[in-house]
Amino acid sequence: MNTQKNNTGATNQNGLEVKLYQNVSKATDEAVSNSTIGPFKYLEGHPRQYRFDAKEGIFNINGTEKLGGSTNGQTLTFQPIAWRIFTDNILNMGTKNWADFFFIDEKNCVSAILFHGYSVDNIFRLIEPLFYDDLTLADVVVTATAERKENTKIQPKGVYYVANFSYKLADPEQTKKLKAFGQSTKIFRQETLTDIATIKTAYNYYNPFNNPGEELLTGNGIHVLN
């Protein structure tokens, strides 16, 4: 269920509404609005792609740029602004359970990362205690950590990685801004979008298939959903 909340911020001296996530020009007292959607960069339907390499246990950007830091790319920390957990046959990998998370990275880009299989099971283990504390994933900062696993049923044994998840409470003011942005922006990832997915849970996820007649930006130009 995608629960929408009030994202109204304040008004400037001209009486115009300013969203919580928007910057205001000190010179003109007007909200700064451009292709970066306030302070954040986002090409609709095409977020910056982070990936979890389950063979190597490494997080990367676009499959090429390994994340650095003290953990040598084995962790990724983010605060979700939208998500969708679903079952579908995508990316030529057969029907699986998937979790699409959207967040703002350190460069203020709307970004996405996709998990599947056992990693999705671990996400539900994270959601449960949050639910009983009246929180959601949008209220916390999540750290995904690669955990090594072995398949001893084959010889030689196989090695693979799953993502485990932990969290800490996020800054309340930052959370308000991120929720306001997520609720007023069409956040989705066209690459993983089909019209046959079975949605288990979603938050601030925009599904163009529920809005026929709207235009999608594709690599070949504009595509209109009928």
C-alpha positions, -999 to +999 in steps of 0.1 A: +000+000+000+013+034-009+003+058+019+004+094+009+011+120+035+009+158+036+041+172+022+032+209+025+060+230+038+058+268+043+050+298+021+073+325+010+065+362+012+046+360-020+022+335-006+035+306-028+038+271-013+074+259-007+079+222-004+099+209+026+127+196+003+130+228-019+156+254-016+146+291-015+166+318-032+176+345-007+177+371-035+142+364-049+125+345-021+114+320-047+117+282-046+145+270-067+130+246-093+149+231-121+156+197-138+173+185-106+139+187-087+150+210-059+183+197-044+180+162-059+189+149-094+165+125-110+158+115-146+122+101-142+122+063-143+160+061-146+175+065-111+212+061-106+218+023-104+236+007-074+240-030-076+247-059-052+270-085-067+259-117-050+288-136-065+316-113-052+298-098-022+304-063-034+282-032-038+289-011-069+275+016-091+263+006-126+281-027-123+316-012-127+324+013-099+330-006-067+321+013-035+351+023-014+354+031+022+366+011+052+344-019+043+359-022+008+326-022-009+309-048+013+283-025+028+259+001+016+241+026+039+210+045+027+177+059+039+148+046+018+125+072+002+105+046-017+104+009-023+085-020-039+088-057-028+073-079-055+074-112-074+081-111-111+101-125-140+126-098-148+161-093-161+161-128-177+164-144-142+131-162-139+103-156-114+118-145-080+110-123-050+125-088-055+130-057-035+135-023-053+148+004-030+151+041-038+172+065-019+193+097-022+230+090-024+259+112-013+258+131-046+221+140-041+211+116-069+179+096-067+193+061-067+180+026-067+193-008-057+176-042-063+178-073-041+164-108-047+161-142-031+174-147+004+182-110+007+145-102+004+137-126+032+162-107+054+144-074+045+112-088+059+130-097+091+140-060+093+105-047+086+089-068+114+104-050+144+099-017+128+063-024+123+058-031+160+076+002+169+052+021+146+081+028+121+087+021+085+119+018+064+115+055+056+121+064+092+155+047+095+190+046+079+196+010+066+230-007+063+231-036+039+261-059+045+273-088+023+274-121+042+293-151+028+274-184+023+285-218+011+266-244-009+281-277+001+256-297-019+278-293-049+314-302-055+335-282-055+314-262-030+298-230-042+303-196-026+278-168-028+267-138-008+234-125+006+226-091+020+219-088+057+203-056+070+206-035+102+193+000+109+194+031+131+169+058+136+172+086+110+173+124+117+137+135+121+141+167+101+158+150+072+132+123+072+104+149+068+122+163+038+128+130+022+092+118+028+079+151+012+101+146-018+091+109-022+054+117-020+055+144-046+078+126-072+071+098-096+097+074-083+101+041-102+127+022-122+117+015-158+141-014-162+123-035-136+088-024-145+062-048-159+024-050-159+023-085-144+043-080-111+027-092-079+032-065-054+037-075-017+043-041-003+052-007-016+057+029-004+059+060-025+063+038-056+048+052-087+034+026-112+029+041-147+007+011-156-019+024-132-019+057-151-025+048-188-019+075-213+011+090-195+044+093-213+076+073-203+111+084-213+129+056-230+163+052-247+145+055-280+126+086-270+091+090-256+068+059-252+031+064-244+014+038-222-019+027-236 
